[in-house]
Amino acid sequence: MIQNKIGLISDEELISLADNYIAENDEFPDWMIDISTNSSLERERGLDIVMEPITEVDCKIIAEQMLELFTSNTIDRSHLATACEKMYLSLEWGSTAFNHFIWVSDEISLNEKGYKETENLDKAIKDELCKIVAL
C-alpha cells in the first residue's frame, strides 16, 4: 500500500499483486478483495497511512525496494526523489528514516538544479538507502 501511495508501484501493479495473492491463497483478509476491485481502503485499520503511522520496519522494506528498483534502472533519480519526498512527508519529523529519505530527495534535487556534481551521486544514494535498510 505504501509503495502505491508514494508512486513506486502503479494501481494496476497493486491490483495484480492482490489478484495473485488471492489466487494463490485459500485464506486472505477481506481488504485484499477491496484492493483487487480497486475499492477505497481509507479508514481500513492498519492500511490507511494517515490513521496508521508508517513504521521503521515499513521504511526498511520500502528502502530495500527503492534500492532494488534504482540499482536495476527500473526507476530513475527523479522518480526516486519523488518517492523519497512522499516518504519523508509521511514520517515523523526528524526521525532517523525521515533524515535519510529527505537527504536522498534533496541531493537529487540539488543535482538536477546544477548545485551538486553527478559524480558518485548514485553510489551515495545507494549508500543512504542501505542505511535505512540497516535500521
Protein Blocks (a to p, Z undefined) as FASTA:
>chain_A
ZZmmnopacfklmmmmmmmmmmmpmbdcfklmmmmnopafehiahkamklmccdfklmmm
mmmmmmmmmmnomacfklmmmmmmmmmmmpcehiaklmmmmmmmmmmmmmmnopacfehk
lmmmmmmmmmmmmZZ
